[in-house]
Amino acid sequence: LAQLTPRHYYYNDACAVGGLRAIANAQTLYREGDKDGDGRTQYSPSLKGLTNTGSSGKEDLIDEVLASGAKMGFMFAITSSSDFGWTANASPRVVGRSGHRYYGVNQAGTIYFHTERPVIFEADGSSNDPVLGQ
């Protein structure tokens, strides 16, 4: 991985936040549209579950690259999922080279960040880490 300038890793950080927003929107669509077709309203337990959904099996709620868990220097994962809530994290592959901060989002769409470690979520999806933009 080539050394990126600060401008590049801030761009990657912005893409990570965009990816988490896409996951949040996709989780809402998945739950409300019963995308797995089992008659229950629940969230997807995995990123891959947010692709190839719908009755035709061809509706992607997030793109295949994001669903792979790696995009723009960040690693993405749904870290917790139940019928009632979920959380997801985005961590830079190499802090200071591929990204500047760690990010996390919960079922309410609130994005948190931390500069030294992944965002930590409580069982209810809340976090004591700073909220992005506040």
Sequence and secondary structure as in RCSB ss.txt:
>XXXX:A:sequence
LAQLTPRHYYYNDACAVGGLRAIANAQTLYREGDKDGDGRTQYSPSLKGLTNTGSSGKEDLIDEVLASGAKMGFM
FAITSSSDFGWTANASPRVVGRSGHRYYGVNQAGTIYFHTERPVIFEADGSSNDPVLGQ
>XXXX:A:secstr
     HHHHHHHHHHHHHHHHHHHHHHHHHHHTTTT SS     SSSGGGSSBSTTS B SS HHHHTTEETTEE
EEEEEE SS EEEEEEESSBTTTBS EEEEETT  EEEESSS     TTS  SS BTT 
